[in-house]
């Protein structure tokens, strides 16, 4: 995968610095070509963080590809 700096990397670096136990992330429920090629912020944090992750989707948001 590509190695571009971004919000996901910043979040994971901060969590490591503060020795965090849990990251809570909101998700938009969108998929686009950029996210498929590079990965979304939430996907990067879920993949790279060494602590527990809780992702939350706002009520009423439907996944683009269905359930």
N, C-alpha and C positions, 0 to 999 in steps of 0.2 A: 504494500500500500504506500501511497505517497506520504511524505513526512513534512507537511506544511504546519507552521506554527498557527495557533488559533486559540479560541476560547476553551476548547476541550483540554488542550495541553496545559493552559493556565490553571484550569480548575484542578486537574490532577496534580500539578506541581504544588499548588496551594494546600491541597489536602495532605500531601506528604509532609510539607513544612510544618503544619499544625498537628500532625499525627491524628488526622480525623478518623472517626469510626464509621460515619455514615454521610453519604451525599444524597440529597434529594433534588431531583431534576424534573422540571416540567417538560413535556413533549408536545409538539404541535400536531403530530399525526399527519404530517405531509411527507411526500416523497417526490424528489425531483432529480434530474440528471446529476446535478452537482453532488447531492447527498449520496447517490449511488456510486459515483466515482471516488469521492473523497471521504464520505462518511459524515454523519451529522455530529454536532457537539455531544448530544446524549450518547450516541453510539460509541464515540471515542472515549468518553468517560467510563462508560460501562466496560469497555474493552480494557482500558489502561489503568484504572484506579485499583488500588490494592485494599480497598475497604468495601463495605456493603454499599449498595446503590439502590435507591428507591426512585422509580420513575412514575410520574403522575401525569395523566392526561386529563385536561379539563372536561367537565361534564358536557355532553352534547357533541364532542368531537368524534367523528367516525374515522377509522383508519382508511386510507385511500384505496387499499386493495381488499377491503372487507375483512371480516373476522375469520 
